């Protein structure tokens, strides 16, 4: 996911441009998608003068803050997951529920593997088409 500092929109995946305002992320791109520094006037590979408008420059402190917020949220998610797992393992009802969940996941995987190859490819194609359409 990328955050656009020009319009405040979040775009999923690793896009070259913001899907809302069209600004490129931290670099300038020519129509052939060659990457050039944000201060370039011409493309460094093909010489094109048609370069994208990059998003506003962001201070290094904002990027450091963003990194620490992401790391903190990841650590909190891991701690929460471990806490829930410990609570489930301490009670007999939780252990039974965990065993049922493991068997259910194993059964779903076994069912998926037994499906014909063409059907699995079709499901993958549908999911990919839907995610491409959403972007």
PyMOL CGO cylinders between C-alpha atoms (Angstrom):
from pymol import cmd
from pymol.cgo import CYLINDER

trace = [
    CYLINDER, 0.00, 0.00, 0.00, 1.16, 3.49, -0.76, 0.3, 1, 1, 1, 1, 1, 1,
    CYLINDER, 1.16, 3.49, -0.76, -0.02, 6.76, 0.75, 0.3, 1, 1, 1, 1, 1, 1,
    CYLINDER, -0.02, 6.76, 0.75, -0.19, 9.83, -1.50, 0.3, 1, 1, 1, 1, 1, 1,
    CYLINDER, -0.19, 9.83, -1.50, 0.93, 12.96, 0.29, 0.3, 1, 1, 1, 1, 1, 1,
    CYLINDER, 0.93, 12.96, 0.29, -0.60, 15.12, -2.46, 0.3, 1, 1, 1, 1, 1, 1,
    CYLINDER, -0.60, 15.12, -2.46, -4.25, 14.05, -1.99, 0.3, 1, 1, 1, 1, 1, 1,
    CYLINDER, -4.25, 14.05, -1.99, -4.18, 11.78, 1.10, 0.3, 1, 1, 1, 1, 1, 1,
    CYLINDER, -4.18, 11.78, 1.10, -5.45, 8.72, -0.79, 0.3, 1, 1, 1, 1, 1, 1,
    CYLINDER, -5.45, 8.72, -0.79, -4.17, 5.19, -0.04, 0.3, 1, 1, 1, 1, 1, 1,
    CYLINDER, -4.17, 5.19, -0.04, -3.61, 2.91, -3.04, 0.3, 1, 1, 1, 1, 1, 1,
    CYLINDER, -3.61, 2.91, -3.04, -3.24, -0.84, -2.54, 0.3, 1, 1, 1, 1, 1, 1,
    CYLINDER, -3.24, -0.84, -2.54, -0.41, -2.86, -4.05, 0.3, 1, 1, 1, 1, 1, 1,
    CYLINDER, -0.41, -2.86, -4.05, 2.80, -1.33, -5.41, 0.3, 1, 1, 1, 1, 1, 1,
    CYLINDER, 2.80, -1.33, -5.41, 1.46, 1.18, -7.97, 0.3, 1, 1, 1, 1, 1, 1,
    CYLINDER, 1.46, 1.18, -7.97, 3.53, 3.69, -9.94, 0.3, 1, 1, 1, 1, 1, 1,
    CYLINDER, 3.53, 3.69, -9.94, 0.85, 6.39, -9.64, 0.3, 1, 1, 1, 1, 1, 1,
    CYLINDER, 0.85, 6.39, -9.64, -1.81, 7.47, -7.14, 0.3, 1, 1, 1, 1, 1, 1,
    CYLINDER, -1.81, 7.47, -7.14, -5.18, 6.19, -8.35, 0.3, 1, 1, 1, 1, 1, 1,
    CYLINDER, -5.18, 6.19, -8.35, -6.90, 9.36, -7.12, 0.3, 1, 1, 1, 1, 1, 1,
    CYLINDER, -6.90, 9.36, -7.12, -4.78, 12.33, -8.28, 0.3, 1, 1, 1, 1, 1, 1,
    CYLINDER, -4.78, 12.33, -8.28, -2.33, 10.67, -10.72, 0.3, 1, 1, 1, 1, 1, 1,
    CYLINDER, -2.33, 10.67, -10.72, 0.89, 11.83, -9.00, 0.3, 1, 1, 1, 1, 1, 1,
    CYLINDER, 0.89, 11.83, -9.00, 3.85, 9.46, -9.07, 0.3, 1, 1, 1, 1, 1, 1,
    CYLINDER, 3.85, 9.46, -9.07, 5.45, 8.30, -5.83, 0.3, 1, 1, 1, 1, 1, 1,
    CYLINDER, 5.45, 8.30, -5.83, 8.84, 9.95, -5.01, 0.3, 1, 1, 1, 1, 1, 1,
    CYLINDER, 8.84, 9.95, -5.01, 10.16, 9.76, -8.60, 0.3, 1, 1, 1, 1, 1, 1,
    CYLINDER, 10.16, 9.76, -8.60, 9.34, 11.07, -12.06, 0.3, 1, 1, 1, 1, 1, 1,
    CYLINDER, 9.34, 11.07, -12.06, 8.24, 8.57, -14.71, 0.3, 1, 1, 1, 1, 1, 1,
    CYLINDER, 8.24, 8.57, -14.71, 8.22, 8.97, -18.48, 0.3, 1, 1, 1, 1, 1, 1,
    CYLINDER, 8.22, 8.97, -18.48, 5.42, 7.44, -20.63, 0.3, 1, 1, 1, 1, 1, 1,
    CYLINDER, 5.42, 7.44, -20.63, 7.54, 4.25, -20.89, 0.3, 1, 1, 1, 1, 1, 1,
    CYLINDER, 7.54, 4.25, -20.89, 7.68, 4.03, -17.06, 0.3, 1, 1, 1, 1, 1, 1,
    CYLINDER, 7.68, 4.03, -17.06, 11.45, 4.68, -16.85, 0.3, 1, 1, 1, 1, 1, 1,
    CYLINDER, 11.45, 4.68, -16.85, 12.35, 5.90, -13.36, 0.3, 1, 1, 1, 1, 1, 1,
    CYLINDER, 12.35, 5.90, -13.36, 14.11, 9.27, -13.05, 0.3, 1, 1, 1, 1, 1, 1,
    CYLINDER, 14.11, 9.27, -13.05, 14.96, 11.32, -9.94, 0.3, 1, 1, 1, 1, 1, 1,
    CYLINDER, 14.96, 11.32, -9.94, 12.36, 13.83, -8.80, 0.3, 1, 1, 1, 1, 1, 1,
    CYLINDER, 12.36, 13.83, -8.80, 14.56, 16.78, -9.86, 0.3, 1, 1, 1, 1, 1, 1,
    CYLINDER, 14.56, 16.78, -9.86, 15.12, 15.53, -13.46, 0.3, 1, 1, 1, 1, 1, 1,
    CYLINDER, 15.12, 15.53, -13.46, 13.90, 17.53, -16.47, 0.3, 1, 1, 1, 1, 1, 1,
    CYLINDER, 13.90, 17.53, -16.47, 14.30, 14.68, -18.98, 0.3, 1, 1, 1, 1, 1, 1,
    CYLINDER, 14.30, 14.68, -18.98, 14.12, 10.90, -18.71, 0.3, 1, 1, 1, 1, 1, 1,
    CYLINDER, 14.12, 10.90, -18.71, 17.53, 9.45, -17.89, 0.3, 1, 1, 1, 1, 1, 1,
    CYLINDER, 17.53, 9.45, -17.89, 16.99, 6.45, -20.21, 0.3, 1, 1, 1, 1, 1, 1,
    CYLINDER, 16.99, 6.45, -20.21, 15.00, 7.59, -23.26, 0.3, 1, 1, 1, 1, 1, 1,
    CYLINDER, 15.00, 7.59, -23.26, 15.34, 11.39, -23.14, 0.3, 1, 1, 1, 1, 1, 1,
    CYLINDER, 15.34, 11.39, -23.14, 11.59, 12.06, -23.03, 0.3, 1, 1, 1, 1, 1, 1,
    CYLINDER, 11.59, 12.06, -23.03, 10.52, 15.44, -21.65, 0.3, 1, 1, 1, 1, 1, 1,
    CYLINDER, 10.52, 15.44, -21.65, 7.06, 14.15, -20.73, 0.3, 1, 1, 1, 1, 1, 1,
    CYLINDER, 7.06, 14.15, -20.73, 7.60, 13.29, -17.06, 0.3, 1, 1, 1, 1, 1, 1,
    CYLINDER, 7.60, 13.29, -17.06, 5.02, 12.69, -14.37, 0.3, 1, 1, 1, 1, 1, 1,
    CYLINDER, 5.02, 12.69, -14.37, 4.44, 15.06, -11.49, 0.3, 1, 1, 1, 1, 1, 1,
    CYLINDER, 4.44, 15.06, -11.49, 5.77, 13.49, -8.26, 0.3, 1, 1, 1, 1, 1, 1,
    CYLINDER, 5.77, 13.49, -8.26, 3.95, 13.85, -4.98, 0.3, 1, 1, 1, 1, 1, 1,
    CYLINDER, 3.95, 13.85, -4.98, 5.24, 16.57, -2.62, 0.3, 1, 1, 1, 1, 1, 1,
    CYLINDER, 5.24, 16.57, -2.62, 8.54, 15.81, -0.92, 0.3, 1, 1, 1, 1, 1, 1,
    CYLINDER, 8.54, 15.81, -0.92, 8.11, 14.40, 2.57, 0.3, 1, 1, 1, 1, 1, 1,
    CYLINDER, 8.11, 14.40, 2.57, 10.50, 15.00, 5.45, 0.3, 1, 1, 1, 1, 1, 1,
    CYLINDER, 10.50, 15.00, 5.45, 12.62, 12.13, 6.67, 0.3, 1, 1, 1, 1, 1, 1,
    CYLINDER, 12.62, 12.13, 6.67, 11.02, 12.43, 10.10, 0.3, 1, 1, 1, 1, 1, 1,
    CYLINDER, 11.02, 12.43, 10.10, 7.60, 11.62, 8.66, 0.3, 1, 1, 1, 1, 1, 1,
    CYLINDER, 7.60, 11.62, 8.66, 8.99, 8.47, 7.04, 0.3, 1, 1, 1, 1, 1, 1,
    CYLINDER, 8.99, 8.47, 7.04, 10.72, 7.43, 10.28, 0.3, 1, 1, 1, 1, 1, 1,
    CYLINDER, 10.72, 7.43, 10.28, 7.48, 8.03, 12.20, 0.3, 1, 1, 1, 1, 1, 1,
    CYLINDER, 7.48, 8.03, 12.20, 5.54, 5.99, 9.64, 0.3, 1, 1, 1, 1, 1, 1,
    CYLINDER, 5.54, 5.99, 9.64, 8.04, 3.11, 9.97, 0.3, 1, 1, 1, 1, 1, 1,
    CYLINDER, 8.04, 3.11, 9.97, 7.75, 3.06, 13.77, 0.3, 1, 1, 1, 1, 1, 1,
    CYLINDER, 7.75, 3.06, 13.77, 3.95, 3.20, 13.67, 0.3, 1, 1, 1, 1, 1, 1,
    CYLINDER, 3.95, 3.20, 13.67, 3.86, 0.24, 11.26, 0.3, 1, 1, 1, 1, 1, 1,
    CYLINDER, 3.86, 0.24, 11.26, 6.35, -1.68, 13.43, 0.3, 1, 1, 1, 1, 1, 1,
    CYLINDER, 6.35, -1.68, 13.43, 4.36, -0.91, 16.59, 0.3, 1, 1, 1, 1, 1, 1,
    CYLINDER, 4.36, -0.91, 16.59, 1.11, -2.06, 14.99, 0.3, 1, 1, 1, 1, 1, 1,
    CYLINDER, 1.11, -2.06, 14.99, 2.79, -5.27, 13.80, 0.3, 1, 1, 1, 1, 1, 1,
    CYLINDER, 2.79, -5.27, 13.80, 4.18, -5.97, 17.28, 0.3, 1, 1, 1, 1, 1, 1,
    CYLINDER, 4.18, -5.97, 17.28, 0.76, -5.32, 18.85, 0.3, 1, 1, 1, 1, 1, 1,
    CYLINDER, 0.76, -5.32, 18.85, -0.87, -7.71, 16.37, 0.3, 1, 1, 1, 1, 1, 1,
    CYLINDER, -0.87, -7.71, 16.37, 1.65, -10.44, 17.16, 0.3, 1, 1, 1, 1, 1, 1,
    CYLINDER, 1.65, -10.44, 17.16, 1.22, -9.93, 20.93, 0.3, 1, 1, 1, 1, 1, 1,
    CYLINDER, 1.22, -9.93, 20.93, -2.56, -10.00, 20.59, 0.3, 1, 1, 1, 1, 1, 1,
    CYLINDER, -2.56, -10.00, 20.59, -2.39, -13.21, 18.55, 0.3, 1, 1, 1, 1, 1, 1,
    CYLINDER, -2.39, -13.21, 18.55, -0.08, -14.89, 21.05, 0.3, 1, 1, 1, 1, 1, 1,
    CYLINDER, -0.08, -14.89, 21.05, -2.35, -13.76, 23.92, 0.3, 1, 1, 1, 1, 1, 1,
    CYLINDER, -2.35, -13.76, 23.92, -5.44, -15.21, 22.25, 0.3, 1, 1, 1, 1, 1, 1,
    CYLINDER, -5.44, -15.21, 22.25, -3.57, -18.46, 21.54, 0.3, 1, 1, 1, 1, 1, 1,
    CYLINDER, -3.57, -18.46, 21.54, -2.45, -18.73, 25.19, 0.3, 1, 1, 1, 1, 1, 1,
    CYLINDER, -2.45, -18.73, 25.19, -6.00, -18.13, 26.43, 0.3, 1, 1, 1, 1, 1, 1,
    CYLINDER, -6.00, -18.13, 26.43, -7.33, -20.78, 24.04, 0.3, 1, 1, 1, 1, 1, 1,
    CYLINDER, -7.33, -20.78, 24.04, -4.71, -23.33, 25.08, 0.3, 1, 1, 1, 1, 1, 1,
    CYLINDER, -4.71, -23.33, 25.08, -5.32, -22.86, 28.81, 0.3, 1, 1, 1, 1, 1, 1,
    CYLINDER, -5.32, -22.86, 28.81, -8.98, -23.88, 28.69, 0.3, 1, 1, 1, 1, 1, 1,
    CYLINDER, -8.98, -23.88, 28.69, -10.19, -27.29, 27.60, 0.3, 1, 1, 1, 1, 1, 1,
    CYLINDER, -10.19, -27.29, 27.60, -13.00, -25.75, 25.53, 0.3, 1, 1, 1, 1, 1, 1,
    CYLINDER, -13.00, -25.75, 25.53, -10.46, -23.53, 23.80, 0.3, 1, 1, 1, 1, 1, 1,
    CYLINDER, -10.46, -23.53, 23.80, -8.24, -26.52, 23.05, 0.3, 1, 1, 1, 1, 1, 1,
    CYLINDER, -8.24, -26.52, 23.05, -11.17, -28.42, 21.57, 0.3, 1, 1, 1, 1, 1, 1,
    CYLINDER, -11.17, -28.42, 21.57, -12.13, -25.40, 19.48, 0.3, 1, 1, 1, 1, 1, 1,
    CYLINDER, -12.13, -25.40, 19.48, -8.53, -25.06, 18.26, 0.3, 1, 1, 1, 1, 1, 1,
    CYLINDER, -8.53, -25.06, 18.26, -8.42, -28.75, 17.26, 0.3, 1, 1, 1, 1, 1, 1,
    CYLINDER, -8.42, -28.75, 17.26, -11.71, -28.40, 15.37, 0.3, 1, 1, 1, 1, 1, 1,
    CYLINDER, -11.71, -28.40, 15.37, -10.36, -25.30, 13.61, 0.3, 1, 1, 1, 1, 1, 1,
    CYLINDER, -10.36, -25.30, 13.61, -7.18, -27.13, 12.57, 0.3, 1, 1, 1, 1, 1, 1,
    CYLINDER, -7.18, -27.13, 12.57, -9.20, -30.07, 11.20, 0.3, 1, 1, 1, 1, 1, 1,
    CYLINDER, -9.20, -30.07, 11.20, -11.53, -27.70, 9.34, 0.3, 1, 1, 1, 1, 1, 1,
    CYLINDER, -11.53, -27.70, 9.34, -8.59, -25.91, 7.70, 0.3, 1, 1, 1, 1, 1, 1,
    CYLINDER, -8.59, -25.91, 7.70, -6.98, -29.26, 6.80, 0.3, 1, 1, 1, 1, 1, 1,
    CYLINDER, -6.98, -29.26, 6.80, -10.26, -30.49, 5.29, 0.3, 1, 1, 1, 1, 1, 1,
    CYLINDER, -10.26, -30.49, 5.29, -10.62, -27.30, 3.22, 0.3, 1, 1, 1, 1, 1, 1,
    CYLINDER, -10.62, -27.30, 3.22, -7.05, -27.66, 1.93, 0.3, 1, 1, 1, 1, 1, 1,
    CYLINDER, -7.05, -27.66, 1.93, -7.65, -31.31, 1.05, 0.3, 1, 1, 1, 1, 1, 1,
    CYLINDER, -7.65, -31.31, 1.05, -10.85, -30.37, -0.77, 0.3, 1, 1, 1, 1, 1, 1,
    CYLINDER, -10.85, -30.37, -0.77, -9.03, -27.61, -2.67, 0.3, 1, 1, 1, 1, 1, 1,
    CYLINDER, -9.03, -27.61, -2.67, -6.25, -29.99, -3.74, 0.3, 1, 1, 1, 1, 1, 1,
    CYLINDER, -6.25, -29.99, -3.74, -8.80, -32.56, -4.99, 0.3, 1, 1, 1, 1, 1, 1,
    CYLINDER, -8.80, -32.56, -4.99, -10.52, -30.03, -7.26, 0.3, 1, 1, 1, 1, 1, 1,
    CYLINDER, -10.52, -30.03, -7.26, -9.65, -30.25, -10.97, 0.3, 1, 1, 1, 1, 1, 1,
    CYLINDER, -9.65, -30.25, -10.97, -6.75, -28.08, -12.13, 0.3, 1, 1, 1, 1, 1, 1,
    CYLINDER, -6.75, -28.08, -12.13, -8.92, -26.13, -14.59, 0.3, 1, 1, 1, 1, 1, 1,
    CYLINDER, -8.92, -26.13, -14.59, -11.34, -25.18, -11.81, 0.3, 1, 1, 1, 1, 1, 1,
    CYLINDER, -11.34, -25.18, -11.81, -8.54, -23.95, -9.52, 0.3, 1, 1, 1, 1, 1, 1,
    CYLINDER, -8.54, -23.95, -9.52, -7.08, -21.87, -12.37, 0.3, 1, 1, 1, 1, 1, 1,
    CYLINDER, -7.08, -21.87, -12.37, -10.54, -20.46, -13.05, 0.3, 1, 1, 1, 1, 1, 1,
    CYLINDER, -10.54, -20.46, -13.05, -10.92, -19.43, -9.37, 0.3, 1, 1, 1, 1, 1, 1,
    CYLINDER, -10.92, -19.43, -9.37, -7.45, -17.81, -9.43, 0.3, 1, 1, 1, 1, 1, 1,
    CYLINDER, -7.45, -17.81, -9.43, -8.38, -15.99, -12.62, 0.3, 1, 1, 1, 1, 1, 1,
    CYLINDER, -8.38, -15.99, -12.62, -11.62, -14.68, -11.05, 0.3, 1, 1, 1, 1, 1, 1,
    CYLINDER, -11.62, -14.68, -11.05, -9.79, -13.44, -7.95, 0.3, 1, 1, 1, 1, 1, 1,
    CYLINDER, -9.79, -13.44, -7.95, -7.07, -11.78, -10.04, 0.3, 1, 1, 1, 1, 1, 1,
    CYLINDER, -7.07, -11.78, -10.04, -9.65, -10.14, -12.31, 0.3, 1, 1, 1, 1, 1, 1,
    CYLINDER, -9.65, -10.14, -12.31, -11.52, -8.78, -9.31, 0.3, 1, 1, 1, 1, 1, 1,
    CYLINDER, -11.52, -8.78, -9.31, -8.38, -7.36, -7.65, 0.3, 1, 1, 1, 1, 1, 1,
    CYLINDER, -8.38, -7.36, -7.65, -7.25, -5.81, -10.96, 0.3, 1, 1, 1, 1, 1, 1,
    CYLINDER, -7.25, -5.81, -10.96, -10.67, -4.21, -11.37, 0.3, 1, 1, 1, 1, 1, 1,
    CYLINDER, -10.67, -4.21, -11.37, -10.57, -2.84, -7.80, 0.3, 1, 1, 1, 1, 1, 1,
    CYLINDER, -10.57, -2.84, -7.80, -7.19, -1.18, -8.38, 0.3, 1, 1, 1, 1, 1, 1,
]
cmd.load_cgo(trace, "trace")
